[in-house]
């Protein structure tokens, strides 16, 4: 089943991202200043997933900062 066929799955993904951000802010805001998500470039529908994360305020991070290869995409969100 494709990710985001248009409808429920996309809304569920948006809800999960919002929940993840809120959880990180409520639980770790005093211990961490950012939330990092690491995705393999071969992730299904990477362009849609990445666009959605950027819409929510995530920013691309150079994977070398965290000693990852270029086969990964890292996105970060400041808490």
Secondary structure as GFF3:
##gff-version 3
##sequence-region A 1 79
A	DSSP	alpha_helix	8	28	.	.	.	ID=ss1
A	DSSP	beta_strand	34	40	.	.	.	ID=ss2
A	DSSP	alpha_helix	46	55	.	.	.	ID=ss3
A	DSSP	beta_strand	59	61	.	.	.	ID=ss4
A	DSSP	three_ten_helix	63	66	.	.	.	ID=ss5
A	DSSP	beta_strand	72	78	.	.	.	ID=ss6
###
